[in-house]
Amino acid sequence: MLCSGADAQVVEYALARSASPALVARHMTELPDRALLQAKLSESYALELASERED
């Protein structure tokens, strides 16, 4: 989840309304480098596709 602010109440509300549970692995106050963020998102998407193919 990407948030523009650090409002804990808003984040807790958003996570509570989610259909699937979420755990926070890391909290950052600034976004990482754009290229790194794109690479991580692509990696996550590829893993999800691979997982769906196994099912």
C-alpha positions as CSV (number, residue, x, y, z in Angstrom):
1,M,0.0,0.0,0.0
2,L,1.4,3.4,-0.9
3,C,0.3,6.3,1.2
4,S,1.0,10.0,0.7
5,G,0.9,10.7,4.4
6,A,1.7,9.0,7.7
7,D,-1.8,9.0,9.2
8,A,-2.0,5.8,11.1
9,Q,-5.8,6.0,11.5
10,V,-6.4,6.2,7.8
11,V,-4.0,3.2,7.1
12,E,-5.6,1.1,9.9
13,Y,-9.1,1.9,8.5
14,A,-8.1,0.9,5.0
15,L,-6.5,-2.3,6.1
16,A,-9.5,-3.2,8.3
17,R,-11.8,-2.9,5.3
18,S,-9.7,-5.1,3.1
19,A,-11.1,-8.6,2.2
20,S,-7.6,-10.1,2.7
21,P,-5.3,-9.5,5.7
22,A,-2.2,-7.5,5.2
23,L,1.0,-7.4,7.1
24,V,3.4,-4.5,7.1
25,A,7.0,-5.6,6.4
26,R,8.5,-2.2,6.2
27,H,7.5,1.4,6.7
28,M,9.2,4.1,4.7
29,T,8.6,7.8,4.8
30,E,9.9,8.4,1.2
31,L,9.4,6.4,-1.9
32,P,12.4,4.4,-3.2
33,D,14.1,5.3,-6.5
34,R,11.5,5.1,-9.4
35,A,13.5,2.4,-11.2
36,L,13.7,0.2,-8.1
37,L,10.0,0.6,-7.4
38,Q,9.2,-0.4,-11.0
39,A,11.5,-3.4,-10.7
40,K,9.9,-4.6,-7.5
41,L,6.4,-4.1,-8.9
42,S,7.3,-6.1,-12.0
43,E,8.8,-8.8,-9.8
44,S,5.7,-9.1,-7.7
45,Y,3.5,-9.2,-10.8
46,A,5.6,-12.0,-12.3
47,L,5.5,-14.0,-9.1
48,E,1.7,-13.6,-9.0
49,L,1.3,-14.8,-12.6
50,A,3.6,-17.8,-11.9
51,S,1.5,-18.7,-8.8
52,E,-1.8,-18.5,-10.8
53,R,-0.3,-20.8,-13.5
54,E,0.5,-23.4,-10.8
55,D,-3.1,-23.5,-9.6
